[in-house]
Amino acid sequence: MSEPTPPTRRARKDAPPVPSLDPSDAARLAAQASRSAAAPAGDDPERLPTAQLEMAAFGDHLIPYVPPAPPTPRSLAPGALAAAILALVASFFTGWLLPLGAVAVILSIVSLRRPHDSTRVGVWSLCLSLLSIVFSAGWLIWGFSQLAVV
């Protein structure tokens, strides 16, 4: 570290007052200070000058602000599995809940396409929902064949 650490507030308070300068020296020092403030030597070039800074409890240290990671969205796989199981149980008794099996297929395909959802649960829900559609279609085909055609 080639640069000395900046003085703390207490050190600046205890320091002797700075003697006044004539106007020409003041203008020269102000121009020099503005040039040095415009291009800090060791600072991050990607950091905006208005970026948030934090002060540590043990001294004047810059801690860069890192935003928190966004929360992951809720998984669709358990809902798809629940809809598939409900559609399969209903398809054992009646075929009229075939649309519930179709909804379960759609939910399981969407859950398989999402990277953070469980693949195993998505595959199970897809298989069970397809099986419920087969059973429901079987019930509907059998029921329509029993109708008397006049």
C-alpha positions as CSV (number, residue, x, y, z in Angstrom):
1,M,0.0,0.0,0.0
2,S,1.7,3.1,-1.2
3,E,-1.0,5.6,-0.1
4,P,-1.3,6.4,3.6
5,T,-4.7,5.9,5.2
6,P,-6.8,9.0,5.5
7,P,-7.0,10.6,9.0
8,T,-9.9,9.9,11.2
9,R,-12.3,12.6,12.4
10,R,-10.6,12.7,15.8
11,A,-7.2,13.2,14.2
12,R,-8.6,16.0,12.0
13,K,-10.2,17.6,15.0
14,D,-7.0,17.6,17.0
15,A,-4.8,18.8,14.1
16,P,-3.7,22.4,14.1
17,P,-5.6,24.9,11.9
18,V,-4.4,25.3,8.4
19,P,-2.9,28.8,7.7
20,S,-4.7,31.0,5.2
21,L,-3.4,31.2,1.6
22,D,-3.4,34.1,-0.8
23,P,-6.1,33.9,-3.6
24,S,-3.7,32.7,-6.3
25,D,-2.4,29.7,-4.3
26,A,-6.0,28.9,-3.3
27,A,-7.1,28.8,-6.9
28,R,-4.1,26.6,-7.9
29,L,-4.8,24.2,-5.0
30,A,-8.5,24.0,-5.8
31,A,-7.8,23.1,-9.5
32,Q,-5.3,20.5,-8.4
33,A,-7.8,19.0,-5.9
34,S,-10.5,18.9,-8.6
35,R,-8.2,17.0,-11.0
36,S,-7.2,14.5,-8.3
37,A,-10.9,14.0,-7.2
38,A,-12.0,13.4,-10.8
39,A,-9.7,10.4,-11.4
40,P,-9.1,8.5,-8.2
41,A,-6.0,6.3,-8.5
42,G,-6.9,3.0,-6.8
43,D,-10.7,3.2,-7.2
44,D,-12.8,0.8,-9.3
45,P,-13.2,2.3,-12.8
46,E,-16.6,0.6,-13.2
47,R,-18.0,2.2,-10.0
48,L,-20.1,5.3,-10.4
49,P,-19.1,8.3,-8.3
50,T,-22.6,8.3,-6.8
51,A,-22.4,4.6,-5.7
52,Q,-23.4,3.7,-2.1
53,L,-20.5,3.5,0.4
54,E,-20.6,1.9,3.8
55,M,-18.5,2.7,6.8
56,A,-17.1,-0.1,8.8
57,A,-17.2,0.0,12.6
58,F,-13.5,-0.2,13.0
59,G,-12.4,2.6,10.7
60,D,-12.8,4.4,7.3
61,H,-13.0,1.5,4.9
62,L,-15.0,1.3,1.7
63,I,-17.2,-1.7,1.4
64,P,-18.8,-2.1,-2.0
65,Y,-22.6,-2.6,-2.1
66,V,-23.6,-6.0,-3.4
67,P,-27.3,-6.4,-4.0
68,P,-28.9,-9.5,-2.5
69,A,-29.6,-12.4,-4.8
70,P,-33.2,-12.5,-6.0
71,P,-35.3,-15.2,-4.4
72,T,-36.0,-18.3,-6.5
73,P,-39.6,-18.6,-7.6
74,R,-41.8,-21.3,-6.1
75,S,-41.7,-24.7,-7.7
76,L,-44.5,-25.9,-9.8
77,A,-43.6,-29.6,-9.6
78,P,-45.5,-30.4,-6.3
79,G,-48.7,-28.7,-7.7
80,A,-48.3,-30.7,-10.9
81,L,-47.9,-33.9,-9.0
82,A,-50.9,-33.2,-6.8
83,A,-53.1,-32.4,-9.8
84,A,-51.8,-35.6,-11.5
85,I,-52.6,-37.8,-8.5
86,L,-56.1,-36.2,-8.2
87,A,-56.8,-36.7,-11.9
88,L,-55.6,-40.4,-11.7
89,V,-57.8,-41.2,-8.7
90,A,-60.7,-39.5,-10.4
91,S,-60.1,-41.4,-13.6
92,F,-60.6,-44.7,-11.8
93,F,-64.3,-43.7,-11.2
94,T,-65.3,-41.4,-14.0
95,G,-64.0,-40.0,-17.3
96,W,-65.4,-36.5,-17.0
97,L,-62.3,-35.2,-15.2
98,L,-60.2,-35.6,-18.3
99,P,-59.5,-31.8,-18.4
100,L,-57.9,-32.1,-15.0
101,G,-55.4,-34.6,-16.4
102,A,-54.7,-32.1,-19.3
103,V,-54.0,-29.4,-16.7
104,A,-51.7,-31.7,-14.9
105,V,-49.8,-32.5,-18.1
106,I,-49.4,-28.8,-18.8
107,L,-48.2,-28.0,-15.3
108,S,-45.7,-30.9,-15.4
109,I,-44.3,-29.8,-18.7
110,V,-43.8,-26.3,-17.4
111,S,-42.2,-27.6,-14.3
112,L,-39.8,-29.7,-16.4
113,R,-38.8,-26.7,-18.4
114,R,-37.9,-24.6,-15.3
115,P,-34.3,-25.1,-14.2
116,H,-34.8,-24.9,-10.5
117,D,-37.8,-27.4,-10.3
118,S,-37.3,-31.0,-9.4
119,T,-36.9,-33.2,-12.5
120,R,-37.9,-36.4,-10.7
121,V,-41.2,-34.9,-9.4
122,G,-41.9,-33.4,-12.9
123,V,-41.4,-36.8,-14.6
124,W,-43.6,-38.6,-12.1
125,S,-46.4,-36.0,-12.5
126,L,-46.1,-36.2,-16.3
127,C,-46.4,-40.0,-16.3
128,L,-49.3,-40.1,-13.8
129,S,-51.2,-37.3,-15.6
130,L,-50.8,-39.1,-19.0
131,L,-52.0,-42.3,-17.3
132,S,-55.0,-40.5,-16.0
133,I,-55.8,-39.2,-19.5
134,V,-55.7,-42.7,-20.8
135,F,-58.0,-44.0,-18.1
136,S,-60.4,-41.1,-18.5
137,A,-60.5,-41.5,-22.3
138,G,-61.2,-45.2,-21.8
139,W,-64.1,-44.5,-19.5
140,L,-65.5,-41.9,-22.0
141,I,-65.1,-44.3,-25.0
142,W,-66.8,-47.1,-23.1
143,G,-69.6,-44.8,-21.9
144,F,-70.3,-43.4,-25.3
145,S,-70.4,-47.0,-26.8
146,Q,-73.1,-47.9,-24.3
147,L,-75.5,-45.2,-25.5
148,A,-78.4,-46.5,-27.5
149,V,-78.3,-45.0,-31.0
150,V,-81.8,-44.7,-32.4
